[in-house]
């Protein structure tokens, strides 16, 4: 299947590992140049070397976009550039689990999972409207529906889903497709479930037995194709507002 991604460009946040890294690799294999944003410069350098095997012109932007000064400094690079695709992968719990977390911590988690995407979108969308092109994909989570685990994180993802839907409606008259994917629990080296597997295998087994129909965790390579599809020629304007659930039959 030809996705028509060759000679296009994609901006990907938090792409030094996990879903972001896999999306970047898969884009490069399709001939898409990537703008790589992450705090971990060393990992970005390694990733760029992988991508350069498939397509030239990939760009590293090493900064901490949780800080507005770093974010807006990074966006200056795009003063005269507009990527075809924006993939919002940044997000997480920031180790804030309780609904009784203080208000400042709630705001930090909300900014991490939604606020940064809003700021980046507000920068690029006027440019995309002028160019009459653009596809924006947000990485959400099934926590937005299940509301399990971290309360601030799950609530932030619910807000993100609402933002995707309302933004898509507002931009419906323009040639911009706004969408999202909601992954279920994933395994990544050094990630949350990797730590659980090592420190509390009983908890891991119990979670999979009760909540995952397929009996295992997902992998980043099982999420990435859906992201690319939402950037492809097959994701027409009729796809805008779509939020795809990919969770291994989570119960």
ZAMARGU-4260 file (C-alpha; in steps of 0.2 Angstrom, whole numbers, plus 5000, padded with zeros to 4 digits):
<rodrens>
0) 5000/5000/5000 | 5007/5017/4995 | 5004/5029/5009 | 5011/5044/4998 | 5022/5050/5012
5) 5038/5051/5001 | 5046/5069/5000 | 5035/5075/5015 | 5041/5081/5032 | 5035/5077/5050
10) 5038/5085/5067 | 5038/5072/5081 | 5039/5077/5099 | 5047/5066/5113 | 5054/5054/5100
15) 5070/5048/5108 | 5062/5031/5113 | 5045/5022/5112 | 5031/5027/5101 | 5040/5043/5095
20) 5056/5034/5090 | 5046/5020/5081 | 5036/5033/5072 | 5051/5042/5066 | 5059/5026/5060
25) 5044/5021/5050 | 5042/5038/5043 | 5060/5038/5037 | 5057/5021/5028 | 5043/5029/5019
30) 5054/5043/5013 | 5048/5056/5025 | 5060/5069/5032 | 5059/5071/5051 | 5061/5085/5063
35) 5065/5077/5080 | 5062/5085/5096 | 5067/5078/5113 | 5077/5083/5128 | 5089/5068/5126
40) 5102/5074/5113 | 5112/5058/5114 | 5097/5047/5109 | 5092/5059/5095 | 5109/5058/5087
45) 5108/5039/5087 | 5090/5040/5080 | 5095/5052/5067 | 5109/5040/5061 | 5096/5027/5059
50) 5084/5038/5049 | 5098/5044/5038 | 5100/5027/5031 | 5083/5029/5023 | 5081/5048/5020
55) 5092/5063/5021 | 5088/5080/5029 | 5082/5074/5046 | 5084/5088/5059 | 5088/5087/5078
60) 5080/5099/5089 | 5086/5095/5107 | 5077/5105/5120 | 5065/5104/5135 | 5048/5109/5127
65) 5040/5108/5144 | 5048/5125/5147 | 5040/5139/5137 | 5056/5147/5133 | 5064/5132/5126
70) 5048/5128/5116 | 5046/5145/5108 | 5064/5145/5104 | 5063/5129/5095 | 5048/5135/5085
75) 5058/5149/5079 | 5067/5136/5068 | 5050/5134/5059 | 5048/5153/5055 | 5049/5149/5036
80) 5046/5130/5037 | 5029/5120/5039 | 5030/5102/5041 | 5016/5092/5032 | 5013/5082/5048
85) 5014/5085/5067 | 5015/5070/5079 | 5012/5075/5097 | 5019/5061/5107 | 5025/5070/5123
90) 5015/5065/5138 | 5015/5055/5154 | 5011/5055/5173 | 5026/5065/5179 | 5025/5053/5194
95) 5009/5062/5200 | 4996/5048/5204 | 4983/5055/5216 | 4967/5065/5212 | 4973/5074/5228
100) 4989/5080/5220 | 4991/5099/5223 | 4984/5111/5209 | 5001/5116/5203 | 5005/5097/5200
105) 4989/5095/5190 | 4993/5110/5179 | 5010/5103/5176 | 5003/5086/5170 | 4989/5095/5160
110) 5002/5105/5151 | 5013/5090/5148 | 4999/5080/5140 | 4989/5094/5132 | 4996/5111/5134
115) 5011/5109/5124 | 5001/5102/5109 | 4990/5117/5110 | 5004/5129/5109 | 5013/5120/5095
120) 4996/5118/5085 | 4993/5137/5088 | 5009/5141/5080 | 5007/5130/5065 | 4989/5130/5061
125) 4988/5147/5053 | 5003/5142/5042 | 4994/5126/5037 | 4978/5135/5033 | 4988/5147/5022
130) 4996/5132/5013 | 4980/5122/5013 | 4988/5107/5020 | 4992/5098/5036 | 4989/5083/5046
135) 4990/5083/5065 | 4990/5067/5076 | 4990/5066/5095 | 4995/5051/5105 | 4982/5050/5118
140) 4978/5034/5129 | 4965/5022/5134 | 4966/5030/5151 | 4956/5044/5144 | 4941/5032/5144
145) 4946/5019/5158 | 4952/5033/5170 | 4963/5020/5178 | 4980/5024/5186 | 4986/5042/5188
150) 4971/5053/5190 | 4979/5069/5183 | 4986/5059/5168 | 4970/5050/5164 | 4960/5067/5166
155) 4973/5076/5155 | 4970/5062/5141 | 4952/5065/5142 | 4954/5083/5140 | 4966/5079/5125
160) 4952/5069/5117 | 4940/5083/5119 | 4953/5095/5112 | 4956/5084/5097 | 4937/5083/5093
165) 4933/5102/5095 | 4949/5107/5086 | 4944/5095/5071 | 4927/5103/5071 | 4933/5120/5070
170) 4946/5116/5056 | 4934/5106/5047 | 4932/5119/5033 | 4951/5119/5030 | 4962/5106/5022
175) 4969/5100/5039 | 4965/5083/5047 | 4966/5082/5066 | 4966/5065/5074 | 4973/5054/5088
180) 4977/5037/5093 | 4973/5029/5110 | 4986/5015/5114 | 4983/5003/5128 | 4997/4997/5140
185) 5013/4995/5130 | 5030/4987/5134 | 5045/4998/5132 | 5063/4995/5139 | 5065/5005/5154
190) 5047/5010/5154 | 5033/5008/5167 | 5028/4990/5163 | 5047/4985/5161 | 5049/4990/5179
195) 5034/4981/5185 | 5039/4965/5176 | 5056/4966/5185 | 5050/4971/5202 | 5032/4964/5204
200) 5029/4950/5191 | 5013/4945/5200 | 5005/4962/5197 | 5010/4961/5179 | 5002/4944/5177
205) 4987/4949/5186 | 4984/4965/5175 | 4986/4955/5159 | 4974/4941/5165 | 4961/4953/5170
210) 4963/4967/5158 | 4971/4962/5141 | 4961/4950/5130 | 4977/4945/5121 | 4987/4941/5136
215) 5002/4953/5133 | 5007/4971/5132 | 5007/4980/5116 | 5023/4986/5107 | 5027/5003/5099
220) 5028/4995/5082 | 5010/4990/5083 | 5005/5008/5086 | 5016/5017/5073 | 5007/5011/5058
225) 4991/5019/5063 | 5000/5035/5065 | 5007/5034/5048 | 4990/5029/5041 | 4982/5045/5048
230) 4995/5055/5039 | 4993/5046/5023 | 4983/5050/5007 | 4970/5038/5014 | 4966/5049/5029
235) 4955/5061/5020 | 4946/5076/5027 | 4932/5064/5032 | 4944/5056/5044 | 4946/5072/5054
240) 4941/5070/5073 | 4945/5052/5072 | 4953/5045/5088 | 4958/5026/5085 | 4958/5014/5100
245) 4972/5002/5099 | 4973/4992/5115 | 4974/4973/5113 | 4956/4970/5118 | 4958/4979/5135
250) 4944/4975/5147
</rodrens>
